[in-house]
């Protein structure tokens, strides 16, 4: 006789908090994506950020980030492995923009601090989850 439902192991508090964290980052990534789409379509900045009015570096950056952020948002929301990878690419692009080439893109300390905080929190979650998995693996014994 087949079981009516699949048995899923209960998630720990750390795992639940990790998924909530990923979803909060996903919402912020989606917001960043909307910001870039609004800029290049002329919806924000009173139309001064339209794609045809931007310089080449801004065109390249806005095009890349308007795609990377929403796709990273989807991956983070679903808590799949490629979500954080795409977030790192998008955040790294923004960090390069605002820290390496401030004469072209300007300087944004807030975005730099925010990405640094998210990265540190992500690493902390991954370390705690790794330690939790190791602890659980040690409990399992085979006779």
C-alpha positions in Angstrom: 0.0 0.0 0.0 1.4 3.4 -1.0 1.6 6.2 1.6 -0.9 9.0 1.2 1.8 11.7 1.6 5.5 11.8 1.5 7.4 12.1 4.8 9.4 15.3 4.9 11.8 15.9 7.7 11.1 18.8 9.9 13.2 21.9 9.2 15.2 23.3 12.1 14.8 26.9 13.2 18.1 27.8 11.5 16.8 26.4 8.2 13.6 28.3 8.5 15.4 31.6 9.3 17.7 30.9 6.4 14.8 30.6 4.0 13.2 33.8 5.4 16.6 35.6 5.0 16.8 34.4 1.4 13.3 35.6 0.7 14.0 39.0 2.2 17.1 39.3 0.0 14.9 38.2 -3.0 12.5 41.0 -2.4 15.3 43.6 -2.3 16.8 42.1 -5.5 13.5 42.3 -7.2 13.3 46.0 -6.1 16.7 46.7 -7.5 15.7 45.0 -10.8 12.6 47.2 -10.9 14.7 50.3 -10.2 17.0 49.5 -13.2 14.1 48.7 -15.5 12.4 51.9 -14.5 15.6 53.8 -15.2 16.2 52.4 -18.6 12.6 52.6 -19.8 12.4 56.3 -18.7 9.9 55.8 -16.0 12.2 57.1 -13.2 14.5 60.2 -13.0 12.0 62.2 -15.1 13.1 60.2 -18.2 16.7 61.4 -17.8 17.9 57.7 -17.3 16.4 56.4 -20.5 18.5 53.8 -22.3 19.2 56.0 -25.3 20.3 58.9 -23.1 22.8 56.9 -21.0 26.5 56.7 -21.5 28.0 53.4 -22.7 29.2 52.3 -19.2 25.7 53.0 -17.7 24.0 51.2 -20.6 26.1 48.1 -20.0 25.7 48.1 -16.3 21.9 48.9 -16.4 21.3 46.2 -19.0 23.2 43.6 -17.0 21.7 44.4 -13.6 18.1 44.8 -15.0 18.3 41.1 -15.9 20.6 39.7 -13.1 18.6 41.1 -10.2 15.2 39.8 -11.1 16.6 36.3 -12.0 18.6 36.2 -8.8 15.4 37.2 -7.0 13.7 34.2 -8.4 16.5 31.9 -7.4 16.7 33.3 -3.9 12.9 33.1 -3.4 12.9 29.4 -4.4 16.0 28.8 -2.2 17.8 27.1 -5.0 21.6 26.9 -5.3 22.0 29.3 -8.3 20.1 32.1 -6.6 23.0 33.2 -4.3 25.4 32.7 -7.2 23.5 35.2 -9.3 23.2 37.6 -6.3 27.0 37.5 -5.9 27.3 38.4 -9.6 24.8 41.3 -9.4 26.2 42.6 -6.1 29.7 42.3 -7.3 28.8 44.3 -10.4 27.3 47.0 -8.2 30.3 47.0 -5.9 32.6 47.4 -8.9 30.5 50.2 -10.2 30.4 52.2 -7.0 33.8 51.4 -5.6 36.2 50.8 -8.5 34.7 53.3 -11.0 33.1 56.1 -8.8 34.1 58.7 -11.4 31.7 57.1 -13.9 28.9 55.8 -11.7 29.2 57.8 -8.5 29.8 56.5 -5.0 27.2 54.7 -2.9 28.3 53.7 0.5 24.8 52.5 1.4 24.7 49.9 -1.3 28.3 48.8 -0.5 27.4 48.4 3.2 24.1 46.6 2.5 25.8 44.1 0.2 28.6 43.5 2.7 26.0 42.9 5.5 24.0 40.5 3.3 27.2 38.6 2.3 28.4 38.3 6.0 24.9 37.1 7.1 24.8 34.6 4.3 28.3 33.2 5.2 27.2 33.0 8.9 24.0 31.1 7.9 26.0 28.7 5.7 28.5 28.0 8.5 25.8 27.4 11.1 23.9 25.1 8.7 27.1 23.2 7.9 27.8 22.7 11.6 24.2 21.6 12.2 24.4 19.1 9.4 27.6 17.7 10.7 26.1 17.3 14.2 23.0 15.6 12.8 25.2 13.3 10.7 27.2 12.2 13.7 23.9 11.1 15.4 23.0 8.7 12.6 24.4 5.3 13.2 24.0 2.1 11.3 23.8 -1.3 13.0 
